[in-house]
Amino acid sequence: MYPWLISYWQGWLESVAQNRLAHAWLLSGPQGLGKLALARQMAQTLLCQHPSSTGACGLCHACTLLAHDNHPDLLQLGSSADKSLGVDLIRELIGKLNGSAQLGGAKVVILARAERMTEAAANALLKTLEEPAGRSHLILLSDQSNRLLPTILSRCQKMPIRQPAVEASLAWLRAQEGGSGAQLPHLRLNQFAPLQTLAYLRDGLDERRRALCRQLETFLHSPEQLTALVSQMISDAPHAQQWLSALLLDALKLQAGCSLADCTMSDAPGAVTRLAAFPPARLLEALDRWQLLVAEPEGMPSAMPSLHLTAWFNQLILEV
């Protein structure tokens, strides 16, 4: 159990002990806080054959099946690869819930990325959320609960997961393999989510980000380096899109009177201050164009991305 989730876990166990357990729960909060890990621990307790006041026993047949991701009465749906969750998937899920539990106990659904349900899919789920068949429980996870229909929200017991305090996050990160160098800018870049930050550090993305910032600074001094910058942007996609957005926003923050220490990219002062030298109107217009560009379905127009990037950077430095 991640330390910042312990209070949520204990609150849920208290609901179980007091027989106030809702049929449907919504765990919401930014990506990278461990919502899925908490949901799986909740599911294990609900499916355990010998649960206690501290959760699942970890030893029974049900717990053994769960440990091997092979429990027939735990249904999981939704992943980062899903563009949307359609009505057919939800109807299939409901059909499975309406059947008998194979181990004779409860049935649990973990529905990740619940905000990706289409409207038809969400509407199809409403009756099941309100009156699930038998001993069924549904645990919905959402990174953006504001995108869920009000009718879905009203039928779930809500558990908003909040980011832990910065110092607590940094202390935890620095104790993990690959996270010893964690700093405040790393958390800022990853929405203050410890797990997302740890993955960022372990995957070597910080080194790539710093290299991209250096390449951008070089280009802003020497526009003939544009080809190298565009090549690196494409190589570092899709992360480079987020990094460039952060740099543009930081430059605007400096122009508004914020200090460099308050910037997301405070460890890339050269790139930020160089961008801040452009007129505010040009930066705002460039940011608008950048957001439109990365809003394409694949994060960047698929036809000749180098041409789109070259045009954007040329417009940034040549505009008068």
C-alpha positions as CSV (number, residue, x, y, z in Angstrom):
1,M,0.0,0.0,0.0
2,Y,1.4,3.4,-1.0
3,P,1.7,5.6,2.1
4,W,-0.5,8.3,0.7
5,L,-3.4,5.8,0.2
6,I,-3.4,4.4,3.7
7,S,-6.1,6.9,5.0
8,Y,-8.4,6.1,2.0
9,W,-7.9,2.4,2.6
10,Q,-8.7,2.6,6.3
11,G,-11.8,4.7,5.6
12,W,-13.0,2.1,3.1
13,L,-12.4,-0.7,5.7
14,E,-14.4,1.3,8.2
15,S,-17.3,1.4,5.8
16,V,-17.1,-2.4,5.4
17,A,-17.0,-2.9,9.2
18,Q,-20.0,-0.6,9.7
19,N,-21.9,-2.4,6.9
20,R,-22.1,0.9,4.9
21,L,-20.5,-0.5,1.8
22,A,-21.9,1.0,-1.4
23,H,-22.4,-1.1,-4.5
24,A,-20.5,1.3,-6.6
25,W,-17.4,3.4,-5.8
26,L,-15.7,6.1,-7.8
27,L,-12.0,6.5,-7.2
28,S,-11.0,9.8,-8.9
29,G,-7.8,11.8,-9.1
30,P,-4.9,12.5,-11.4
31,Q,-3.1,9.7,-13.1
32,G,-0.1,8.3,-11.2
33,L,-1.6,8.1,-7.7
34,G,-2.2,4.4,-7.5
35,K,-6.0,4.3,-7.9
36,L,-5.8,0.9,-9.6
37,A,-3.6,-0.6,-6.9
38,L,-6.2,0.6,-4.3
39,A,-9.1,-0.7,-6.3
40,R,-7.4,-4.1,-6.6
41,Q,-6.9,-4.3,-2.8
42,M,-10.6,-3.4,-2.3
43,A,-11.6,-6.1,-4.8
44,Q,-9.4,-8.7,-3.1
45,T,-11.1,-7.9,0.2
46,L,-14.5,-8.3,-1.3
47,L,-13.6,-11.6,-3.0
48,C,-11.6,-13.0,-0.1
49,Q,-13.1,-16.1,1.5
50,H,-11.7,-15.2,5.0
51,P,-11.5,-11.4,5.2
52,S,-10.7,-9.6,8.4
53,S,-10.8,-6.1,9.8
54,T,-7.5,-5.4,8.0
55,G,-8.5,-6.7,4.6
56,A,-8.0,-9.9,2.6
57,C,-6.3,-12.9,4.2
58,G,-3.9,-13.4,1.3
59,L,-4.0,-17.2,1.8
60,C,-7.3,-18.5,0.6
61,H,-8.1,-19.9,-2.8
62,A,-9.7,-16.7,-3.9
63,C,-6.6,-14.6,-2.9
64,T,-4.3,-17.1,-4.6
65,L,-6.3,-16.8,-7.8
66,L,-6.1,-13.0,-7.5
67,A,-2.4,-13.1,-7.0
68,H,-2.1,-14.8,-10.3
69,D,-4.6,-12.5,-12.1
70,N,-6.8,-15.5,-12.6
71,H,-9.9,-14.9,-10.4
72,P,-13.1,-15.6,-12.6
73,D,-15.3,-13.2,-10.6
74,L,-13.0,-10.2,-11.0
75,L,-13.8,-8.3,-14.2
76,Q,-11.5,-5.6,-15.4
77,L,-12.2,-3.2,-18.2
78,G,-10.5,-0.1,-19.6
79,S,-6.9,0.7,-20.2
80,S,-4.7,3.6,-21.4
81,A,-4.9,2.1,-25.0
82,D,-8.7,2.4,-25.1
83,K,-9.8,5.5,-27.1
84,S,-13.3,5.0,-25.8
85,L,-15.5,2.4,-24.0
86,G,-18.4,1.6,-26.2
87,V,-21.9,0.3,-25.3
88,D,-21.2,-3.2,-26.6
89,L,-18.4,-3.6,-24.0
90,I,-20.6,-2.4,-21.2
91,R,-23.5,-4.6,-22.2
92,E,-21.1,-7.6,-22.3
93,L,-19.9,-6.6,-18.8
94,I,-23.5,-6.4,-17.5
95,G,-24.3,-9.8,-18.9
96,K,-21.4,-11.3,-16.9
97,L,-22.5,-9.6,-13.8
98,N,-26.0,-11.0,-14.2
99,G,-24.6,-14.5,-14.2
100,S,-23.7,-16.5,-11.1
101,A,-20.4,-16.1,-9.3
102,Q,-18.2,-19.0,-10.3
103,L,-16.7,-19.3,-6.8
104,G,-20.1,-18.7,-5.1
105,G,-19.2,-15.4,-3.5
106,A,-19.1,-11.8,-4.7
107,K,-18.4,-10.4,-8.2
108,V,-16.3,-7.3,-8.6
109,V,-15.9,-5.0,-11.6
110,I,-12.9,-2.6,-11.9
111,L,-13.7,-0.1,-14.6
112,A,-10.7,2.0,-15.4
113,R,-10.8,5.2,-17.5
114,A,-14.5,5.4,-16.8
115,E,-14.6,8.9,-18.3
116,R,-13.9,7.2,-21.7
117,M,-17.4,5.6,-21.7
118,T,-19.5,6.8,-24.6
119,E,-22.8,8.4,-23.6
120,A,-24.6,5.3,-24.7
121,A,-22.3,3.1,-22.7
122,A,-22.7,5.3,-19.6
123,N,-26.5,5.2,-19.9
124,A,-26.4,1.4,-20.3
125,L,-24.5,1.1,-17.0
126,L,-26.9,3.3,-14.9
127,K,-29.3,0.6,-13.8
128,T,-26.5,-1.8,-12.9
129,L,-24.8,0.9,-10.8
130,E,-28.1,1.5,-8.9
131,E,-29.1,-2.1,-8.5
132,P,-26.3,-4.6,-9.3
133,A,-27.2,-8.2,-9.5
134,G,-26.5,-10.4,-6.5
135,R,-23.4,-9.6,-4.5
136,S,-21.9,-7.4,-7.2
137,H,-19.7,-4.4,-6.7
138,L,-18.4,-1.9,-9.2
139,I,-15.3,0.2,-8.7
140,L,-14.9,3.0,-11.3
141,L,-11.6,4.8,-11.8
142,S,-11.3,8.1,-13.4
143,D,-8.5,10.6,-14.1
144,Q,-11.1,13.2,-15.2
145,S,-14.3,12.7,-13.2
146,N,-15.7,16.0,-14.5
147,R,-16.2,14.2,-17.9
148,L,-18.5,11.6,-16.3
149,L,-22.3,12.0,-16.7
150,P,-24.0,13.5,-13.6
151,T,-26.2,10.4,-13.5
152,I,-23.1,8.2,-13.2
153,L,-21.6,10.4,-10.4
154,S,-24.9,10.4,-8.5
155,R,-24.9,6.6,-8.3
156,C,-21.4,6.2,-6.9
157,Q,-19.8,6.6,-3.5
158,K,-17.0,9.0,-4.2
159,M,-13.5,8.7,-3.1
160,P,-11.4,11.6,-4.5
161,I,-7.7,10.7,-4.3
162,R,-5.5,13.8,-3.8
163,Q,-1.8,14.3,-4.4
164,P,0.3,13.8,-1.2
165,A,2.3,16.8,0.2
166,V,5.3,17.6,-1.9
167,E,7.9,16.8,0.8
168,A,6.2,13.4,1.5
169,S,6.2,12.6,-2.3
170,L,9.9,13.5,-2.6
171,A,10.8,11.5,0.4
172,W,9.0,8.4,-1.0
173,L,10.5,8.9,-4.5
174,R,14.0,9.2,-3.2
175,A,13.6,5.9,-1.3
176,Q,12.7,4.1,-4.5
177,E,15.0,2.4,-7.0
178,G,15.6,4.9,-9.8
179,G,14.1,7.8,-7.8
180,S,17.0,9.0,-5.7
181,G,17.5,12.1,-7.8
182,A,13.8,13.3,-7.6
183,Q,13.4,17.1,-7.3
184,L,10.4,19.5,-7.3
185,P,10.5,20.2,-11.0
186,H,10.1,16.4,-11.7
187,L,6.9,16.4,-9.6
188,R,5.6,19.6,-11.3
189,L,6.1,18.1,-14.7
190,N,4.1,15.0,-13.7
191,Q,1.1,16.8,-12.0
192,F,2.6,16.0,-8.5
193,A,1.7,12.3,-9.0
194,P,4.4,10.2,-7.3
195,L,4.0,7.0,-9.5
196,Q,4.0,9.0,-12.7
197,T,7.1,10.9,-11.6
198,L,8.9,7.6,-10.7
199,A,8.1,6.1,-14.1
200,Y,9.4,9.4,-15.7
201,L,12.7,9.1,-13.9
202,R,13.1,5.4,-14.4
203,D,12.4,5.7,-18.1
204,G,15.2,8.2,-18.6
205,L,12.8,10.9,-19.6
206,D,14.4,13.6,-17.5
207,E,17.7,13.3,-19.5
208,R,15.7,13.5,-22.8
209,R,13.8,16.5,-21.6
210,R,17.0,18.4,-20.5
211,A,18.6,17.6,-23.9
212,L,15.5,18.9,-25.7
213,C,15.6,22.1,-23.6
214,R,19.3,22.6,-24.5
215,Q,18.5,22.0,-28.2
216,L,15.6,24.5,-28.1
217,E,17.9,27.1,-26.5
218,T,20.5,26.5,-29.2
219,F,17.9,27.0,-31.9
220,L,16.6,30.2,-30.4
221,H,20.2,31.5,-30.5
222,S,21.0,29.9,-33.9
223,P,17.9,29.4,-36.1
224,E,20.0,27.3,-38.5
225,Q,19.7,24.5,-35.9
226,L,16.0,24.0,-36.6
227,T,16.4,20.7,-38.4
228,A,18.2,19.2,-35.4
229,L,15.4,20.5,-33.1
230,V,12.6,19.2,-35.2
231,S,14.3,15.8,-35.4
232,Q,14.6,15.7,-31.6
233,M,11.0,16.8,-31.1
234,I,9.8,13.9,-33.3
235,S,12.2,11.4,-31.5
236,D,10.8,12.5,-28.1
237,A,7.2,12.5,-29.1
238,P,4.7,12.5,-27.4
239,H,6.5,13.7,-24.3
240,A,8.1,16.6,-26.2
241,Q,4.6,18.1,-26.8
242,Q,4.0,18.4,-23.1
243,W,7.5,19.8,-22.5
244,L,7.2,22.5,-25.1
245,S,3.7,23.5,-23.7
246,A,5.3,23.8,-20.2
247,L,8.1,25.9,-21.6
248,L,5.7,28.3,-23.3
249,L,3.6,28.7,-20.2
250,D,6.7,29.2,-18.0
251,A,7.8,32.0,-20.4
252,L,4.4,33.7,-20.0
253,K,4.7,33.3,-16.2
254,L,8.0,35.1,-16.2
255,Q,6.5,37.9,-18.3
256,A,3.6,38.1,-15.7
257,G,6.1,38.7,-12.9
258,C,6.6,35.2,-11.5
259,S,10.0,34.0,-10.5
260,L,11.9,31.3,-12.2
261,A,11.6,29.2,-9.1
262,D,7.8,29.1,-9.6
263,C,8.1,27.7,-13.1
264,T,7.5,24.1,-14.0
265,M,10.8,24.1,-16.0
266,S,12.8,26.0,-13.4
267,D,15.8,23.7,-14.1
268,A,15.9,24.9,-17.7
269,P,16.4,28.6,-17.2
270,G,18.1,29.2,-20.6
271,A,15.2,28.0,-22.7
272,V,12.6,29.7,-20.5
273,T,14.2,33.1,-20.4
274,R,15.0,33.0,-24.1
275,L,11.3,32.3,-24.9
276,A,10.3,35.0,-22.4
277,A,12.2,37.6,-24.5
278,F,9.5,37.3,-27.2
279,P,6.6,39.7,-27.1
280,P,3.7,38.4,-24.9
281,A,1.2,38.6,-27.8
282,R,3.5,36.4,-30.0
283,L,3.9,33.8,-27.2
284,L,0.2,33.7,-26.6
285,E,-0.5,33.2,-30.3
286,A,2.2,30.6,-30.6
287,L,0.7,28.7,-27.6
288,D,-2.7,28.8,-29.2
289,R,-1.3,27.4,-32.4
290,W,0.7,24.7,-30.5
291,Q,-2.4,23.6,-28.6
292,L,-4.4,23.3,-31.9
293,L,-1.5,21.3,-33.4
294,V,-1.2,18.8,-30.6
295,A,-5.0,18.4,-30.3
296,E,-5.0,16.3,-33.5
297,P,-6.2,12.7,-32.9
298,E,-2.7,11.3,-32.8
299,G,-1.2,14.2,-30.9
300,M,0.4,15.6,-34.1
301,P,-0.9,15.6,-37.7
302,S,0.2,12.2,-39.1
303,A,1.1,13.6,-42.5
304,M,4.7,14.9,-42.5
305,P,5.0,16.0,-38.8
306,S,8.4,17.5,-39.5
307,L,6.7,20.0,-41.9
308,H,4.2,21.0,-39.2
309,L,6.9,21.5,-36.6
310,T,9.2,23.4,-38.9
311,A,6.3,25.7,-39.9
312,W,5.4,26.3,-36.2
313,F,9.0,27.1,-35.1
314,N,9.6,29.3,-38.1
315,Q,6.4,31.3,-37.4
316,L,7.5,31.7,-33.7
317,I,10.9,33.3,-34.6
318,L,10.0,35.1,-37.9
319,E,6.7,36.6,-36.9
320,V,6.8,40.4,-36.6
